[in-house]
């Protein structure tokens, strides 16, 4: 009974910390057969099992409680900062968080000191408690330990067996544990932090979508062209994904002078509808380079970390097969978001990161957009062959602490707190630097004889947090995953420029998923491709946004929760099948849609061809 009572207190504390609301936590415990009491029983079993292994009663609490409470705290902070709960997959990029910690605490140094002091104090107290407990508590007898294990292990093993959300479980259903993988916020609210976290563990494995088979892929309508077609004079292509680039003049009641994004505004082609908010840059990048969609992958997953373990076709793969020099440029560590091996799998010749870039000037704490742009130009001028460059900027990474820049050139007027006003100024100054960098790149390209296409877009809205609430832009510090489509567009759109030194800016692109960026870039370059302009082109005739939560057609009403419907639009179904086939299946769609991956060896992976020839595809 003591263990059960301790478990109840612990689960209540976990939920209170994760939810940040005493009332919500009480509501979670109101009904006796809700997942709250199942969670209490599970923690009790876990504590009983650990006590048996450690040999002392209640000794397991000293391990379980700190870990669980820390996870709940981290989960609450993530939900405040990014709007999403904590997933098991988040631990794949723990190093990113550690490396960015100095930047994150720069804004609140005392909070950073408090965290360090708290960690040191907590660890010291745990060590003392552990030593005290081992000395004062009597050891369990052999049979007491065996009996505890005999109860705990089978029960916990059974629970693990019913946590596969894709398989129906009568027991799980009776316990009212309902996996809501389509709405993770509600999943955590309804099932509680611990069980929802456990439900997400199987998400790391991607299962074949319903109806998928090799025959199904073979039946997908083939594009009109069997191979790519390029102009006689091959155009150079540069894509710049600008960190957190957005239009801050969209903040209501805020005046920023001069216009921080005047150049982008003048050349703007449309918007990117980002599948993320405030972070998770790599997921946007994945779509923009591959033409595939995060909508078909588990919620909370990070394809760069989990799924790109073998070659995946990308724009770099295609351009390299056509004799282009392909380079990725990002002035941070090559390990960040696992980019180094991912770029290799994508077919890039070279990844220029902080490990091999020359020392670039900083503005504020990070490498400036101006310095990155000059490096792009330097690399381009030194390249004789046609090239494809993909660059990711760094300067405007959050948080946006006041006084980041000592030489600001803008003025902000807003009926907000002084802190919010200064934070807006910091962000606007960085956005203006990115804007001027695009102008510099376009001016340089305008003087070139070779045709040059430049695409520029923001990966997601910046994590401005309280600024959004104070200005009335949003009711909460983070964007919604589900809302009226007008609200979602405002909270997920970033400016997009697709420009050519021969034809100027592409017009009326509208709001598109990042996965459609390759289509517009190649069309502007005068290039056709079976997948990027063929398949995606046909798909884009019907849809402009393919998001996990909503489909936005070119005509007609938005479709929410589309993946839960019995009948999925055939074009979306084929898109999903083809992506699964190329990422996880036997690549039956390689020859008709990605012929460059079959006919030409573009890289190697552990001494094997990057892509297999048809006879090896089974």
Secondary structure, 3 states (H helix, E strand, C coil): CHHHHHHHHHHHHHHHHHHCCHHHHHHHCCCCCCHHHHHHHHHHHHHHHHHHHHCECCCCHHHHHHHHHHHHHHHHHHHHHHCCCCCHHHHHHHHHHHHHHHHHHHCCHHHHHHHHHHHHHHHHHHHHHHHHHHHHCCECCHHHHHHHHHHHHHHHHHHHHCCCCCCCCHHHHHCCCCCCCCCHHHHHHHHCHHHHHHHCHHHHCCCCCCCCCHHHHHCCCCCCCCCCECCCCCCEEEEEEECCCCCHHHCCCEEEECCCCHHHHHHCCEEEECCCCCCCHHHHHHHHHHCCCHHHCCCCCCHHHHCCCCCCCCHHHHHHHCCCEEEEEECCCCCHHHHHHHHHHHCCCEEECCCCCCCCCEECCEECHHHHHHHHHHHHHCCCCCEEEEEECCCCCCCCCCCCCCCCCCEEEECCCHHHHHHHHHHHHHHHHHHHHHHHHHHHHHCCCCCEEEEEEECCCCCCCHHHHHHCCCCCCCCCCCCCHHHHHHHHEEEEEEEECCCEECCCCEEEEHHHHHHHHHHHHCCECHHHHHHHHHHHCCEEEECCCEEEECCCCCEECHHHCCCCCHHHHHHHHHHHHHHCCCCCCHHHHCCHHHHCCCCEECCEECCCCHHHCC
